[in-house]
Amino acid sequence: MQALIERIRREGENLGRGILKIDSFLNHQVDPALMEAAGEAIAARFADSRPTRILTAEVSGIIPAVMTGRALGNVPAVYARKHKPITMREPVFVDSAPSHTKGSEVMLMVSPEFLSADDRVLIVDDFLATGLTIDALCRIVAAAGATLVGIAAVVEKVFEGGRANLAHWNVPIVALATITDMSEGRIELATMTADG
């Protein structure tokens, strides 16, 4: 997605340790038009998979997940909570993953009210890095008995190996922008393909 790549080139900051700051349009402040375009791009790739739910993790995945759901014709977006609210009844689907930016383990919880064995689930997140958070979401989908139809990320950092870590789920994995190198302060992006 060329517009996204250009924004990363213009506004992205390499904070070291593989951390990319894109707070000006996704991870703190949100550019609605750019995220709507991202949702449409993801939806176009997965429309034939007929997802009935979009699943993401709290908090930065919510906007692209919602925009994808909207572009797919109002498919509900469910986000895994990191803290259990009093409104979430037991039992819940729970899994954990290490957080790269928080430096600790986070719990991910989804209510069975919003994820069932009848669902066809598309996972959408802001980043695909190591893949460990998305892998935890995939395990939640499996625990619900639902069908995982695909995985999408706004930005993929290929040098962290996430795609390989998720390969065992045997579903399509799509990224709208691919970062190939962040060593020595660089932010190197892959060239767009014809279908990208």
ABEGO torsion letter per residue (X at the ends): XAAAAAAAAAABBBAEGGBBBAAAAAAABBBAAAAAAAAAAAAAAAAAAGBABBBBBOAAAAAAAAAAAAAAGGBBBBBBBABBBAABBOBBBBBBBBBAAAGBBBBBBBBAAABBAABBBBBBBABBBAGAAAAAAAAAAAAAGBBBAEBBBABBBAAAGAAAAAAAAGBBBBBABBBABABGGBBBBBBBBAAX
